[in-house]
Amino acid sequence: MRWKFWLVIAALFLLVIFVAQNYEKVEIKFLFWAFTTSRAIILFLTLITGMVIGWTSALLKNKTSQIKIKE
């Protein structure tokens, strides 16, 4: 358990360094929207979105496996 904690801390540290090096402004175009923002913000939003999708899919998988076990 302890090694997982330090692995997550190291990964977050590397992520912060990566994002800090990518602070330039970029223009985002999606359909008819266009806006300019920092690349670091886009990277963090992508990370958060991926974490939420992974967490949600894990919850759904656990729920479906629990339902199958009850049947």
Buried (B, 14 or more C-beta within 10 A) or exposed (E): EEEEEEEEEEEEEEEEEEBEEEEEEEEEEEEEEEEEEBBBBBBBEEEEEEEEEEEEEEEEEEEEEEEEEEE
